[in-house]
Amino acid sequence: MIDKNLAIRLVAASLGWWAIDAWSEEPPFDCLIEASMTSAVSSAVPGVIERIETTRGARVKQGQIVARLQSGVDQAMVELARTRAQFTAELEAKRANHELAQRNLKRINDLHDKRLIPAQEQDKTQTMAEVAAFEWHMAQEQQRLARMELKRTEEMLAQRSIKSPIDGIVVDTLKSPGEYVEEHAIVKIARVDPLYVEVLVPLSDYGTIQPGMLAQVSLEPPIGGQYPLGAFLEDHEFVAGSGDLAVPPSQARDLARRLPAARLVEIEGGHLVHEERPDVVAELVLREAAIAAA
């Protein structure tokens, strides 16, 4: 049974278990514990799955490869681009031709200064030296483009390896080797450090729980045990019965107006509206959980 009028979100620091929350020196309250982030990992490029590198329930690190797509063509493209990037014979030939043209131009200029050759011969040699310089520059640019092409093909090959964007636990593997994938998720990963703990307490307890207070989680069997939580963070949503005589709706409306980003939901019923209309209250809880997970 959930006694809900005020929802308070906690961050459970360094907790690796799902639990039931309780405050020391206070009666225990039921809570909903969920992963702080869930990622449906898909591929940036379409392809056929070669193998899945993880299993359901396994812990993964950010950047760890969780699946691979078939990549034979991409690997061949990388090898071709690498060969082109490492091929420097043409570049060296153009450089040598440029240096030869410069030396030849210097000799022709000396002869022209001594009036031993006509100006037409000097012009011809000057033009040949400029062409050799342009060809050497072009060879350098082609070499630079070859290195850029190598980097591009390496990036394309890297996209065939699907990596985890977060540290977490593999919740499910949604695809198998041999399946074709596009935008569909391959694995689902949940980040469980930290955990989010949604604690539901009565509206009448508002003010007794403050940000910065500490709490602990009591685990249900078969796990068992108690674990400390971090400090409180608050999300304010009030669910009040429209016919509540103990806490009149006018007081709930006034409280909601005083709190930043607070929302009030009035349900037809009395002070125990969560027992009178459990289906409606449950729907609100699920809606808030979906919003928090988005």
C-alpha positions as CSV (number, residue, x, y, z in Angstrom):
1,M,0.0,0.0,0.0
2,I,1.4,3.4,-1.0
3,D,0.5,6.4,1.3
4,K,0.9,9.2,-1.3
5,N,0.3,12.9,-1.1
6,L,3.8,14.3,-1.5
7,A,6.5,12.8,-3.8
8,I,10.2,13.4,-2.8
9,R,13.1,12.3,-4.9
10,L,16.2,11.1,-3.3
11,V,19.6,10.4,-4.9
12,A,21.0,7.1,-3.5
13,A,24.8,7.6,-3.8
14,S,26.8,4.5,-4.6
15,L,24.0,2.0,-4.1
16,G,24.0,-1.1,-6.2
17,W,20.8,-2.7,-4.9
18,W,17.1,-2.1,-5.2
19,A,15.5,-1.4,-1.9
20,I,12.7,-0.2,0.3
21,D,13.3,3.1,2.0
22,A,13.0,4.0,5.7
23,W,14.0,7.0,7.9
24,S,15.6,6.5,11.3
25,E,13.3,7.4,14.2
26,E,10.4,7.7,11.8
27,P,7.9,5.0,10.6
28,P,9.0,3.4,7.3
29,F,7.5,4.6,4.0
30,D,7.2,2.6,0.8
31,C,9.3,3.8,-2.1
32,L,10.0,3.2,-5.7
33,I,13.7,2.8,-6.7
34,E,14.8,3.1,-10.3
35,A,17.9,3.6,-12.3
36,S,19.1,7.2,-12.7
37,M,19.4,6.7,-16.4
38,T,18.3,4.1,-18.9
39,S,19.9,4.0,-22.4
40,A,18.5,2.0,-25.3
41,V,21.8,1.7,-27.2
42,S,21.5,1.6,-31.0
43,S,23.8,1.9,-34.0
44,A,24.8,5.1,-35.8
45,V,24.9,3.2,-39.0
46,P,22.7,0.4,-40.4
47,G,24.2,-3.1,-40.7
48,V,24.1,-6.8,-39.8
49,I,25.1,-7.7,-36.2
50,E,28.2,-9.9,-36.2
51,R,28.2,-10.6,-32.4
52,I,27.0,-9.3,-29.1
53,E,29.9,-8.6,-26.7
54,T,27.8,-8.6,-23.5
55,T,25.1,-10.5,-21.7
56,R,22.0,-9.6,-19.7
57,G,23.0,-8.7,-16.2
58,A,26.6,-7.9,-17.0
59,R,28.2,-4.7,-15.8
60,V,29.7,-2.5,-18.5
61,K,31.8,0.7,-18.5
62,Q,31.4,3.8,-20.5
63,G,33.1,3.3,-23.9
64,Q,33.0,-0.5,-23.6
65,I,32.1,-2.3,-26.8
66,V,28.7,-4.1,-26.4
67,A,28.1,-5.2,-30.0
68,R,29.8,-5.3,-33.4
69,L,28.4,-5.1,-36.9
70,Q,29.8,-6.9,-39.8
71,S,32.7,-4.7,-41.1
72,G,34.6,-6.6,-43.8
73,V,34.1,-3.9,-46.4
74,D,35.0,-1.1,-44.0
75,Q,38.2,-2.9,-42.9
76,A,39.2,-3.2,-46.6
77,M,38.6,0.5,-47.1
78,V,40.8,1.3,-44.1
79,E,43.6,-0.8,-45.4
80,L,43.4,0.8,-48.9
81,A,43.3,4.3,-47.4
82,R,46.3,3.4,-45.1
83,T,48.3,2.2,-48.1
84,R,47.6,5.4,-50.0
85,A,48.5,7.5,-47.0
86,Q,51.8,5.7,-46.6
87,F,52.7,5.9,-50.3
88,T,55.2,8.7,-50.5
89,A,57.1,7.8,-53.7
90,E,55.2,10.3,-55.8
91,L,55.6,13.0,-53.2
92,E,59.4,12.4,-53.0
93,A,59.7,12.4,-56.8
94,K,57.9,15.8,-57.1
95,R,60.1,17.2,-54.3
96,A,63.2,16.0,-56.1
97,N,62.0,17.5,-59.4
98,H,61.2,20.8,-57.7
99,E,64.7,21.0,-56.2
100,L,66.3,20.2,-59.5
101,A,64.2,22.9,-61.2
102,Q,65.4,25.4,-58.6
103,R,69.0,24.5,-59.1
104,N,68.7,24.7,-62.9
105,L,66.9,28.1,-62.6
106,K,69.8,29.4,-60.5
107,R,72.3,28.3,-63.1
108,I,70.3,29.8,-66.0
109,N,69.9,33.1,-64.1
110,D,73.7,33.3,-63.6
111,L,74.3,32.7,-67.3
112,H,71.7,35.3,-68.2
113,D,73.3,37.8,-66.0
114,K,76.6,37.2,-67.9
115,R,74.6,37.6,-71.2
116,L,75.6,34.1,-72.2
117,I,72.0,32.9,-73.0
118,P,69.0,34.7,-74.4
119,A,66.0,35.9,-72.3
120,Q,63.7,33.4,-73.9
121,E,65.7,30.5,-72.4
122,Q,65.6,32.1,-69.0
123,D,61.8,32.5,-69.3
124,K,61.4,28.9,-70.3
125,T,63.5,27.7,-67.3
126,Q,61.6,30.0,-64.9
127,T,58.2,28.6,-66.1
128,M,59.5,25.0,-65.7
129,A,60.6,25.8,-62.1
130,E,57.2,27.2,-61.3
131,V,55.4,24.2,-62.7
132,A,57.7,21.9,-60.7
133,A,56.8,23.9,-57.5
134,F,53.1,23.7,-58.2
135,E,53.4,19.9,-58.8
136,W,55.2,19.5,-55.5
137,H,52.6,21.5,-53.7
138,M,49.8,19.4,-55.3
139,A,51.6,16.2,-54.2
140,Q,51.7,17.5,-50.7
141,E,48.0,18.3,-50.7
142,Q,47.2,14.9,-52.1
143,Q,49.2,13.3,-49.3
144,R,47.3,15.4,-46.8
145,L,43.9,14.3,-48.4
146,A,45.0,10.7,-48.2
147,R,45.6,11.0,-44.5
148,M,42.2,12.6,-44.0
149,E,40.6,9.8,-46.1
150,L,42.3,7.3,-43.8
151,K,40.9,9.1,-40.7
152,R,37.4,9.1,-42.3
153,T,37.5,5.4,-43.1
154,E,38.8,4.6,-39.6
155,E,35.9,6.6,-38.1
156,M,33.4,4.7,-40.3
157,L,35.0,1.4,-39.2
158,A,34.7,2.5,-35.5
159,Q,31.0,3.1,-36.0
160,R,30.6,-0.6,-36.6
161,S,31.6,-1.2,-33.0
162,I,28.7,-0.2,-30.7
163,K,29.9,1.2,-27.4
164,S,28.1,1.8,-24.1
165,P,27.5,5.5,-23.4
166,I,27.3,5.0,-19.6
167,D,28.5,2.9,-16.8
168,G,25.8,0.5,-15.8
169,I,24.2,-2.9,-16.0
170,V,22.8,-4.6,-19.2
171,V,19.1,-4.8,-18.6
172,D,18.3,-6.6,-21.9
173,T,19.8,-7.6,-25.2
174,L,17.2,-6.8,-27.9
175,K,19.0,-8.2,-31.0
176,S,20.9,-11.3,-31.9
177,P,23.8,-12.0,-34.4
178,G,22.7,-12.0,-38.0
179,E,19.9,-9.5,-37.5
180,Y,19.8,-6.3,-39.5
181,V,19.6,-3.1,-37.5
182,E,18.9,0.5,-38.3
183,E,17.5,2.8,-35.7
184,H,16.3,0.0,-33.4
185,A,18.0,-0.5,-30.0
186,I,20.5,-3.4,-29.7
187,V,21.0,-3.5,-25.9
188,K,19.4,-1.6,-23.0
189,I,21.7,-0.4,-20.2
190,A,20.7,1.1,-16.8
191,R,22.9,3.3,-14.7
192,V,22.5,2.2,-11.1
193,D,25.1,4.5,-9.5
194,P,23.4,6.7,-8.4
195,L,19.9,5.3,-8.0
196,Y,16.8,7.4,-7.8
197,V,14.5,6.7,-4.9
198,E,10.9,8.0,-5.1
199,V,9.6,8.1,-1.6
200,L,5.9,8.7,-1.0
201,V,4.8,10.4,2.2
202,P,1.6,12.0,3.5
203,L,1.1,15.7,2.9
204,S,0.7,16.2,6.6
205,D,4.4,15.3,7.0
206,Y,5.4,18.3,4.8
207,G,8.1,20.3,6.6
208,T,9.4,17.5,8.7
209,I,11.7,16.3,5.9
210,Q,14.3,18.9,4.6
211,P,16.8,18.9,1.8
212,G,20.2,17.7,3.2
213,M,18.7,15.2,5.7
214,L,20.1,11.7,5.6
215,A,18.1,8.5,5.2
216,Q,18.6,4.8,4.8
217,V,17.1,2.1,2.6
218,S,15.9,-1.2,4.1
219,L,16.0,-4.0,1.5
220,E,13.3,-6.6,1.3
221,P,14.2,-10.3,1.5
222,P,15.9,-12.2,0.1
223,I,18.6,-9.4,-0.2
224,G,17.9,-7.8,3.2
225,G,20.1,-5.2,5.0
226,Q,20.1,-1.4,5.3
227,Y,22.0,1.1,3.3
228,P,22.6,4.8,3.8
229,L,21.3,7.3,1.2
230,G,22.7,10.7,0.2
231,A,21.0,14.0,0.8
232,F,17.4,14.7,-0.2
233,L,16.4,16.4,-3.5
234,E,12.8,17.5,-3.8
235,D,10.2,17.2,-6.5
236,H,6.8,18.6,-5.3
237,E,3.6,17.1,-6.5
238,F,0.6,17.2,-4.3
239,V,-2.3,14.8,-4.6
240,A,-5.3,16.0,-2.5
241,G,-8.8,14.7,-2.1
242,S,-11.4,17.3,-3.2
243,G,-13.5,16.4,-0.1
244,D,-10.6,16.2,2.4
245,L,-11.8,17.6,5.8
246,A,-8.5,16.9,7.6
247,V,-6.4,18.9,5.1
248,P,-8.8,21.1,3.1
249,P,-8.0,21.5,-0.6
250,S,-7.7,25.3,-0.1
251,Q,-4.6,24.6,2.1
252,A,-3.1,22.3,-0.5
253,R,-3.6,24.9,-3.2
254,D,-2.0,27.6,-1.0
255,L,1.0,25.3,-0.3
256,A,1.4,24.5,-4.0
257,R,1.4,28.2,-4.8
258,R,4.2,28.9,-2.3
259,L,6.5,26.2,-3.7
260,P,8.4,26.7,-7.0
261,A,7.5,24.3,-9.8
262,A,5.0,22.5,-7.5
263,R,1.9,20.9,-9.0
264,L,-1.4,20.1,-7.3
265,V,-3.7,17.2,-8.5
266,E,-7.1,17.1,-6.9
267,I,-9.0,13.8,-6.9
268,E,-12.5,13.3,-5.9
269,G,-12.4,11.7,-2.5
270,G,-11.6,12.3,1.1
271,H,-8.4,12.4,3.3
272,L,-7.7,8.7,2.4
273,V,-8.1,9.3,-1.3
274,H,-5.2,7.0,-2.0
275,E,-7.2,4.1,-0.5
276,E,-10.5,5.2,-2.0
277,R,-9.1,5.7,-5.5
278,P,-6.0,3.5,-5.7
279,D,-6.2,3.2,-9.5
280,V,-6.1,6.9,-10.1
281,V,-3.2,7.4,-7.6
282,A,-1.3,4.5,-9.2
283,E,-1.7,6.1,-12.6
284,L,-0.3,9.4,-11.3
285,V,2.7,7.6,-9.8
286,L,3.4,5.8,-13.1
287,R,3.1,9.0,-15.0
288,E,5.6,10.7,-12.7
289,A,8.0,7.8,-13.0
290,A,7.8,8.0,-16.8
291,I,8.5,11.8,-16.7
292,A,11.4,11.3,-14.4
293,A,12.9,8.6,-16.7
294,A,12.5,10.7,-19.8
